Amino acid sequence: MKFIVTSKHEGVSSALREYAERRVAEIEHFGTEFEKTEIVIDIERHETICEIVLYPRRGEPFVATDRADQGRAAVDKAAAKVEKQFLKLKQKLADKRRP
């Protein structure tokens, strides 16, 4: 998976960027490969905003945005939202195949 981690302002640490990469890379253990992943981290009024966009090989991208006072919390919440979207679609496709 190709990661693109960007930040709109200079206040984002490299440790937070690496943490976001590792956290989102865990989503691949569900069995699907993604073409690329965009992670946008922004700091606005003492809050960290994290947006994650996963592009699968086929289909629509998964998008999640969340904000929190701390950077890791924002990344965790956004990653959890993306995981939930992905698992919901995976379950829907599995139910469709069953008689």
C-alpha positions, 0 to 999 in steps of 0.5 A: 500500500502506498501512503501519502501523509500530508499536513496543512500546517507545520505543527505536526510531528514526524512521530504522529505521521509515523503513528498514523501510517502504522495504525492505518496499515493494520487495516490490511489484515482484514484481507484486502489490499488498497492501492493507496492511502491518503492521511491528512493531519491538521492542527486547528485551534488546539485540536488535531483533525485527521482525515483518512481516505482509503482507495481500494482496487475496485469500488468507491474510496472509504473516507473518515474524518475526526477531531480530538485534543490529542493527535493520536486520539484523532488518528485512532478515531478516524481509523476506527471509522474507516475500519467500520465502513470497510467491515460493513461493506465486507459483511454486506457483500458476504450476505449477498453471496449467501442464499 
